Amino acid sequence: MHIHHLNCGCMCPVGGALFDGFSRGLTARLVCHCLLVETNQGLVLIDTGFGLRDVNSPYARLSPFFIHFNGIQFDRKYTAIAQVEQLGFSARDVRHIVLTHLDFDHAGGLEDFPEATVHVMQTEIDAAQDRHGFITSQRYRPDQWDEVKRWKFYSPGGEPWFGFQAVRDLEGLPPEILLVPLAGHTRGHAGVAIQTSEGWLLNAGDAYFYRDEMDSAEPRCTPGMRFYQWMMEVDREARLHNQDRLRALSRDRNNDVRLFCSHDAMEFKAFADQSSDTQNLKFHHS
């Protein structure tokens, strides 16, 4: 099993370091950290970021509020399909897509992979179909998934995983890939855990937004990211509880589990650079 770290979206909200903690200019730099997993059952994509149709017709697909608030940069090179093809694969090779949730910046590329089966929590699709209120109506964009042919929905529960109740046995997927319910940001939000030869990798999605939130000694978040999390949360108590659990996981199991969120550019760079170094080492030794 080989894992590719993909940035499937570039967002540059006004606020600079007040959002990302490092930018020196007026705008910040946020990513959409997705994974492409090579398995014996074909390619598995974990989240999709923005898709080709989002890039080609953004105002027909997405909320103008979020386009401008997030400073979304529409460029084909950031789409999952462009990066899949750059790696030498085709859309048909992507057999499964596992979603942390259905927000516009996580599910935009679903229709670029028409042969894929899409896996998501049942509570998430229920929430996406019950679009009441301004934020809910803007975050969920049914045009992004109305042509999906094959869905698989999952209820919370299942075998325990480091103290979390996990959903195992995702249909058609290897047992090394799990959905880990992490509600709060959305009703059906989940992390995706992958067992590798070096231990577990946990894509925590939007369970947190800023790398230092996982500092167990002195957790902190930038003002911009703190505000965005507050604006988007549907269950504050659950969101903060799950952040506490992830902090404990990061502290107590740091040799067993490496975790990342979806939008922190520094986290993405660290994982992408490490993946590239590992591949270069394997190539050098081969």
N, C-alpha and C positions, 0 to 999 in steps of 0.2 A: 504494500500500500504506500503510495507516494502522495504527498499533499502539496499543492501549489497555493500560495497566498496571493490573492488577486485584490487590487483596488478597483472596485466597480462603481466608482462615483467620486467626484470632486466637488466639495461644497466650500464656499468662501464667504461666510457671513461677516458682516461689518462688526468689528469689535476686536480683531486681531488677537493678542495674547489674552484678552479677557475671555476668549473662548478656548483657544488651543494651548495657551500657556507658553508659547515660544515665538509667535510671529511678531515682527517688529513694525510691520506696516498697519494699514487701516483694516485689512481683512485677515481672517483666520484661514486655516487650511484643515479641513476635515475630510476623512476618507469613508468609503464603504468597504469594509474589510470582509471579503468573502473567501471561501475555500473551494478549490477544485480537487477532488480526491479520486485517485486512480485505484479502482478495485477490480476484483475478478468479475464483478457484475456490471462492469462498465464504469463510466465516469459519474461521480456524484457531486453535485454543486450544492454548497451550503450558502444560502441566500444568493440573490442575483444582482443586487444594486439596481441601477437604472438600465433600461433596455434600449434597443435601437429605435423603437417607436417613441419612447420618451425623448430621445435625442432629436429625432426628426420632426416631431410635433408636440413640443413640451406643453403648450397651453391648451391643447386638446386633450391631454392625458393627465396633467398634474394641476395641483392647486396653485394659482398665481400667488397666493399668500406665502406658501412654502417655497416656491421658486425664488421669490425675492428675499424672504426672511433668511433662507439658508444660503443664498447666493450660489445656486446650483450652476455648475459649469457643464454645458452639454457638449460632449465630444465622444465620437464613436470609439476612440481608443480606450475609453474607460468601461465600455460595455463588456459583460462577461463573454458574449459570443465572439467579440473581436479578440479577446485574450485566449479563449479556447482555440480559435483558429490559428492564432499566432504560435500556439504550442504544438500545432500540427494535427489537431483533432477537428471534428466537425460537430455541428449541432446534434446530429443523430447519435453521436457517441455519448452524449449526456443522457443517461437512462433514468436518473433520479435527481430531484431537487428537494432538499430539506430546508424548510424555512424556520427562522427564529420567530418571525411574525410577518404580518401582511402589510406593514407600513409601506408607503410609496417608494421609499429609498431602499427597500429590501426585496421587493417583489416585482420591480419594473421589467426585469428581463425574462419573466416566465414564458412569454409567448415567443421568445427567440429559440425556445427548445421544445417544439410541439410534440416530440415523441416521449418526453420525460414524464414520469409519474411524480406528482407534487405531494410531499408529506408535510402536514402541519397539524397543530393541536385543534381539536374539535371546537374548543371554546374560542379560538381565534377566528375561525371562519364564521362562527355564530356572531361574534362581535363585529366582524367586517360587513355582515349582511344586515346589521341593525345600526344604521348610520344616522344616529340622532345627535344633535349638538354640533357646533361649529368645528371643533378640532376633529371629532370623529368623522364628520363628513368630508373633511379635507385630507385627513391622513390616509384613509382607505379609498383607493381608486379602482373600482370594479373593472374599468376598461383594461387594466393591467392583467387581469386573469380570467376574463369572460370567455376566452377561447381554450382554456386548459381542458384537456380531454380526460385526464386520469388524476383523480385525487385519492389520497389516503388520509383519513382523519383519526386522531388518537385522543383517548381520554387520559387525564392525569393518573398517576399511580405507577404500579409496576415494581420491579426489583429495586432495592436501595442501592445507591451509588454515592459513596463517601458522605452518607447522611442525608442525601437528597433522594426523593422518590423519583425514579427514572422510568421512562417508557423504553423498554427494550423491544427486540423482535419487530423492528420496522419492516414491513412486508417488502420482500425483494432486496433488502439491504443486508450487508454483512453484520454480524452481531457486535462488531467493534464500533458501530455508530449508534448513538442513543440520543433521544430527546429528553431534556431535563427541564421540567416545568419551572419557570421563574417569572411568575405573574407579577404585575404591578405597573410596568410601562404600558402594557396592554393586558386585556383579560386572559389571552391565551399565549402570552409571550413565553418562549422556552429557549434554553441554551442547547447547543449541540455538542456532545462530547464524542471524541474519537480516540480510540486506543491505538497507539503507535508503538513501534519497537523501543522508543525512548520514554514511554509513559503516556499519560492522557493529555489531550489537548481539548480545551473547552472554549468554544465560541460562545461567549456570554451575551451576544447580541447587544441589546440596549438596556440590559440589566444595570449597567453603569456606563458612563460616558467619558470619564477622564481617568488616566492611568493612576494618579495618586489617590483615587478613591479606594484603591485596594491596599493602601499602606495601612497595616494594622496598628502601627504605633501612633501615627498622626494622619488619618485620612483627610484629604482636602479635595476640593473641586473648584474650578474657576467660576466666577460669577455668571458668565454666559452659559456654561454648561449646566450649572445648577438651576438657572432660570428655565432652560429648555426642558430639563427633566421634569421640573414642576409643572410646566405648561402641558406636557404630553402625558403625564401619569394618569392612570385611571384608578389606582388603588395605592395611595401613598404608604400605608402601613405595610402592605405586602412588598412593595418595591424596596423600602428601607430594610425590612426584615431579610429579604433575599440578598441585598448588598452586604448585610452583616454576615450572612452565611457564606457568601463568596469570599469575603475578607478572611474569615476563619479558614476556609479551604485553602486560600492562597498562602496563609501563614503556616498552617499545620501540615499541609500536604505539598509543599512547594517542590519536593523532589519527585512527586508522583503526578502532579497536575500543573500544567501551564495554562493560564487563561488570558483571554483578551476580549475587548469589547469591539463594537463595530465601527466606531468613528474616530478613534484616537490615532492621529497620523504617526506619532512617535512609537506607539505600540506596533502599528503596522510595519513601519520601517525595521524595527528590531526583529520581528518574525520573518519578514521577507528577506532581510539580509542573512539571517541565520539559515534559512532554507536554501538560499543561493550558495552560501559557503559550504553547506553539507553536500549539495549537488556537485559543486566544483571539486570537493574532496573525493567523492565517489568517482567522478570522471577521471581525476588524476590517478587514482589507484587502479582503474580498470585497464 
